[in-house]
Amino acid sequence: MATTKKKKNKKSKKNKEFIRNILIGAVAMVIVAFIINVAPGYKRDKYKNVINLVITDENVTEKLIHNIYINENDTIYMSKEDIANLIDRTIYYDDTNNIVITTSNTTTASMKIGEKELIVNGANLQTLDTIIYINDTLYIPISELETVYNIKIEYNKTSNIVVMDYLDRGIITAELNENTKMKYRPRGLSKKVGELNKSDRVYAFYTTSKGWRLIRTEDGKIGYVKANTLTNEYIVRQDMQNKRETKKVNVNLQNNDIKQIDNKRVVIRDMFIASNEGVILKEAMETNKNENNNIWATLSINNDLNLKDFTKREEIIKNIVSIAYTYKINGININTSEDNGGIERLIIELSPRLREMGISLNLILNSSIDENKYNGIIDYLIINE
């Protein structure tokens, strides 16, 4: 009997120890999670000795697939994959012609590997450096593309940070009214990532619900300070972002049909064809003299046209731009029965050129069109009535 009781006590003791160990482990996990949450964490530590990248108000170093590279000319390079992920989702490498094509709001640019030349909206610009390969990875001289992306990009050697600002985005500076510590997260227990002195000027961004303000120092460090430690705010640049939104419209594509679209009197013209022979006018048209009319000219694209060739696309784009300027066209309607890669690239590369001229680019919807690919790239998705 005594032996049985002894065994039960021993088992009960083991159960208590087991429960205690589980509780200790749970507490330990909570402590570790808390430390990771309030401090930069082990992930950031491995980027301590590499060039960091800050885009406006965010350190995006951990999002980079490949490291930033800076050559002896202080030219800043990013891999093509990182530019695609962070800056330009439509950047394209034409391996047949060894050309990289980039686009932005009003700009289409191309650069050939090995050539120190950038072609921007048809104009040739000389560059200090060109595209290179590093360990079989394509690297683009992003600092040569400041005019293309409308950005300012600088490298601070002391902090080892590259800072990129979009020049169409607003930005504010502020002054510290006291000495303060900059925190990694907006809370008092978070790890300190810098110290600021009274009268230091910083770039200031949003304020959290708890009264912390996100800031960026002159050398590119990102962190939080209490909002009440900032004073003398100054608007350096107004926000001028003009995001394109694609709208769906019902239009009768019959020649010379008139339609009211966004309070504009639009006249539809079935005007020209793109084929292997180039852009061919289907009809002669007098220059648009009636300022109340907006001419939308339909461009029909033949299926035999090889638009996967960059040089062919560039030729077609130049012809379209020339005709649009000559006839004072206000919109181009792309009509195609195939939605292949060549058509997509034509639209991506034509869109900024037309936008620069104040001309809308529209796509006529049919069963072959994947409309999601063109959201934000074209102005109107046309449904034929």
ABEGO torsion letter per residue (X at the ends): XAAAAAAAAAAAAAAAAAAAAAAAAAAAAAAAAAAAAABAEAAAAAAAABBBBBBGABBAAAABABBBBBBAAGBBBBBAAAAAAAABAABBBBAAAGBBBBBBAABBBBBBBGBBBBBBGGBBBBBABBBBBBGGBBBBBAAAAAAAAGBBBBBBAAAGBBBBBBAABBBBBBBBABBBBBBABBBAABBBAEBBBBGBBBBBBBBBAAGBBBBBBAAGBBBBBBAAABBGBBBABBBABBBBBBBBBBBBABBGBBBBBGGBBBBBBBABBBBAAEBBBABBBBBBABAABBBBBBBBBBAABBAABAAAAAAAAAAAAAAAAAAGBABBBBBBABBBAAAAAAAAAAAAAAAAAGBBBBBBBBAABBAAAABGABABBBBBX
